[in-house]
């Protein structure tokens, strides 16, 4: 099992014996403020198409509330932090594609920092 964490998000990958990824688990940011901006995830899922539905996660976006701006304006200021497919150039969010992204991050500092920071 591999756990990828950031201050607001984390992804967990489960590998079977031959190191093939079989699942990806998502944990979204917290809506509770604890010295960080609260946030939430929006998942785009292939569903509700009857028997043709795969129910796979097609993409996800992370949205963050800018507390400093919101407090200064006395009005909530939400912004899209990132879209997984767009930001990381993923073809899909299948476990194998996520796993390849993680392996690339291990040798590409710029990509790693885009995710981690």
C-alpha positions in Angstrom: 0.0 0.0 0.0 1.3 3.5 -0.9 0.0 6.7 0.8 0.5 10.0 -0.9 -0.3 13.0 1.3 -0.4 16.7 1.0 -1.6 19.2 3.6 -5.1 19.1 2.3 -5.4 16.0 0.1 -4.2 12.5 0.1 -4.4 9.5 -2.2 -3.8 5.9 -1.3 -2.9 3.2 -3.8 -3.2 -0.5 -3.1 -0.8 -2.8 -5.0 -1.0 -6.5 -5.4 2.0 -8.9 -5.2 3.3 -8.2 -8.7 3.2 -4.4 -8.0 0.1 -3.8 -10.1 -2.1 -1.0 -8.8 -5.6 -2.2 -8.1 -7.3 0.7 -6.3 -7.0 4.5 -5.6 -8.6 5.9 -2.6 -9.3 9.7 -2.3 -9.5 11.8 0.9 -10.5 15.4 0.3 -9.4 18.4 2.2 -11.0 19.4 5.5 -13.9 21.8 5.8 -12.6 22.6 9.3 -10.1 25.4 9.6 -7.0 24.5 11.6 -4.5 27.2 10.6 -5.3 26.2 6.9 -7.9 27.2 4.4 -10.9 24.8 4.4 -11.7 23.0 1.2 -13.7 20.3 -0.6 -13.4 18.0 -3.6 -15.8 17.7 -6.5 -15.7 14.4 -8.3 -16.8 13.8 -11.9 -18.0 10.2 -12.1 -19.1 8.1 -15.1 -22.5 7.2 -13.8 -26.2 7.2 -14.3 -25.9 6.0 -17.9 -27.6 2.7 -17.2 -25.6 -0.5 -17.9 -23.0 1.5 -19.8 -21.9 3.3 -16.7 -18.5 2.4 -15.3 -18.8 4.5 -12.1 -15.1 5.4 -12.4 -13.8 8.7 -11.2 -13.2 10.6 -14.4 -11.6 13.7 -12.7 -11.7 15.6 -9.5 -11.3 19.3 -8.6 -10.2 20.7 -5.2 -11.8 23.9 -4.1 -10.4 26.1 -1.3 -11.8 29.0 0.7 -9.4 31.9 1.0 -9.9 32.8 4.6 -7.8 36.0 4.5 -9.7 37.4 1.5 -13.1 36.2 2.8 -12.6 37.8 6.2 -11.4 41.1 4.7 -14.3 41.2 2.2 -16.8 39.7 4.7 -17.8 37.4 2.0 -16.6 33.8 1.1 -14.0 33.7 -1.6 -13.7 30.1 -3.0 -11.2 29.2 -5.8 -10.4 26.1 -7.7 -7.0 24.9 -6.5 -6.6 22.3 -9.2 -8.2 19.6 -11.5 -6.3 16.3 -11.3 -6.4 15.6 -15.1 -5.6 19.1 -16.1 -2.9 19.8 -13.6 -1.1 16.5 -13.8 -1.7 15.7 -17.4 -3.5 12.4 -16.6 -5.3 10.4 -19.3 -7.5 8.9 -16.7 -7.7 8.5 -13.0 -7.4 4.7 -13.1 -5.1 3.2 -10.5 -2.4 2.4 -13.2 -2.3 6.1 -14.4 -2.1 7.3 -10.8 0.7 4.9 -10.1 2.6 6.1 -13.1 2.2 9.7 -11.9 3.6 8.7 -8.5 6.6 7.0 -10.1 7.2 10.1 -12.2 7.0 12.3 -9.2 9.8 10.3 -7.6 12.3 11.6 -10.2 10.6 14.9 -11.2 10.9 17.5 -8.4 8.9 20.1 -10.3 5.9 17.7 -10.7 6.2 16.6 -7.1 6.2 20.1 -5.8 3.2 21.0 -7.9 1.3 18.2 -6.1 2.8 18.6 -2.6 3.0 22.3 -2.2 
